[in-house]
């Protein structure tokens, strides 16, 4: 596999899909605006635009597992989304365990005195954490 320099990470959801772009050289990621989805189906042209703009070497998709590590209905939908991304754009992808990532973001926001999560892109922040988790695994 060629050297990975840039990744797009996705926090799959039924109404919104969080997105972040990360760079392996710096190990940092930036949350982007979430994409709207209709029953989990995004506007594929929006994703195509992101891929053209950021030129990722890999796509990272959050895998929402149950706390015991088993798959849920959302896990199956996230895998289907990942397969569709790969089929449409031909980019390699990896699934990233996202257990507790949403709760981690909400906890961090509460620490900052923020209680209205709707006013903040929790989805994009989760996508950012997905990249950070993945990059930490790569270091090991």
Buried (B, 14 or more C-beta within 10 A) or exposed (E): EEEBEBBBBBBBBEEBBBBBBBBBEEEBBEBBEBBEBEEBEBEEEBBEEBBEEBEBBBBBBBBBBEEEEEEEEBBEBBBEBBEBBBEEBEBEBBBBBBBEBBEBBBEEBEEEEEEEBEEBBBBBBBBBBBBBBBBEEEEE
